[in-house]
Amino acid sequence: MGIVFLVGAGPGDPELLTLKAARLLQQADVVLHDALVSPEVLAIVRRGATVIDIGKRRGKKLLTQSEINSLLIMFANKANTVVRLKGGDPSIFGRAGEEIEALADAGIACEIVPGITSAVASAAAARISLTDRRFASSVVFATAHRKPGVGGAEWDKLVTSGSTLAIYMPGEDYAHFSREL
């Protein structure tokens, strides 16, 4: 039985991968990747590895989360090293919790390899500090995308005047989202 690595691909620049992420991509037997992973990062994957795009884009998905979990389990039972390659960081709105739970239930070992999340990468590219003791004493990573049937974020409890707010997956209705904020 193999091990599954939930690996953060970062914002797309292969030079921003961790050394461990790059090493795992070069050793992987199987790589299941999100649609947001750049071709430049995928070019690092070992020649001969099985590479499968399982990504979702703008609400259109190739596979359900349950199907992705099943693939991870199936490949872990056949291969030594399985990489679940996610854009950004696997634990920031990457459904890592659901995948970790499915793997644990199947008795399969997994490990998280962090990546640079888009809020951090964007701030770096714009030369902006997410925290500046003069203005922001906290950073809030939030999403407007929730599981159906789950209520929206309670913005008044999440955000203060001293918060930097990083919003992921805001959806298409910016006017509604703006009113909520």
Residue pairs with C-beta under 8 A, 6 or more apart in sequence:
1 76
1 77
1 107
1 108
1 109
2 29
2 75
2 76
2 77
2 78
2 79
2 80
2 81
2 82
2 108
3 76
3 80
3 81
3 82
3 108
3 109
3 110
3 111
4 72
4 75
4 76
4 82
4 83
4 84
4 99
4 103
4 108
4 109
4 110
4 111
5 24
5 28
5 81
5 82
5 83
5 84
5 110
5 111
5 112
5 113
6 84
6 86
6 90
6 91
6 94
6 96
6 99
6 100
6 110
6 111
6 112
6 113
7 21
7 24
7 25
7 83
7 84
7 85
7 86
7 90
7 113
7 115
8 18
8 21
8 86
8 87
8 88
8 89
8 90
8 94
8 113
8 114
8 115
8 116
8 117
9 17
9 21
9 33
9 34
9 36
9 37
9 38
9 41
9 85
9 86
9 87
9 88
9 115
10 16
10 17
10 21
10 41
10 87
10 88
10 89
10 115
10 116
10 121
11 87
11 88
11 116
11 117
11 118
11 121
11 122
12 36
12 37
12 38
12 40
12 41
12 87
13 38
13 40
14 22
14 38
14 40
14 41
14 43
14 44
16 116
16 121
17 25
17 41
17 44
17 115
18 113
18 114
18 115
20 113
21 113
21 115
22 44
24 81
24 83
24 113
25 31
25 41
25 44
25 45
25 46
25 83
25 85
26 44
26 45
26 46
27 46
27 81
28 45
28 46
28 49
28 81
28 82
28 83
29 49
29 50
29 75
29 79
29 80
29 81
29 82
30 49
30 50
30 51
30 52
30 75
30 79
30 81
30 82
30 83
31 42
31 45
31 49
31 50
31 51
31 52
31 82
31 83
31 85
32 52
32 54
32 68
32 71
32 72
32 75
32 82
32 83
32 84
32 85
33 42
33 51
33 52
33 53
33 54
33 55
33 84
33 85
33 86
34 54
34 55
34 56
34 85
34 86
34 87
35 53
35 55
35 56
35 57
35 87
36 55
36 57
36 86
36 87
36 88
37 55
37 85
37 86
37 87
41 85
42 51
42 85
45 51
50 75
50 79
52 71
53 62
54 62
54 63
54 68
54 71
55 61
55 62
56 62
63 71
65 95
65 98
68 99
69 98
69 99
69 102
69 103
72 82
72 84
72 99
72 102
72 103
72 108
73 102
73 103
73 106
73 108
75 82
76 82
76 103
76 106
76 108
77 108
84 90
84 99
86 94
86 96
86 115
87 94
87 115
87 118
88 94
88 115
88 116
88 117
88 118
88 121
89 114
89 115
89 116
89 117
90 96
90 112
90 113
90 114
90 115
91 97
91 112
91 114
92 117
92 141
92 168
93 141
93 143
93 145
93 168
93 169
96 112
99 110
100 110
100 112
103 109
103 110
104 110
117 141
118 168
119 130
119 139
119 141
119 166
119 168
120 130
123 129
123 130
129 136
130 136
130 139
130 164
130 166
131 137
131 138
131 139
131 164
135 162
136 162
136 163
136 164
137 162
137 163
138 160
138 162
138 163
138 164
139 163
139 164
139 166
140 158
140 159
140 163
140 164
140 165
140 166
141 166
141 168
142 153
142 155
142 158
142 165
142 166
142 167
142 168
143 153
143 167
143 168
143 169
143 170
144 152
144 153
144 167
144 169
144 170
144 171
144 177
144 180
145 168
145 169
145 170
145 171
146 152
146 153
152 180
153 180
155 180
155 181
159 165
159 181
167 177
170 177
171 177
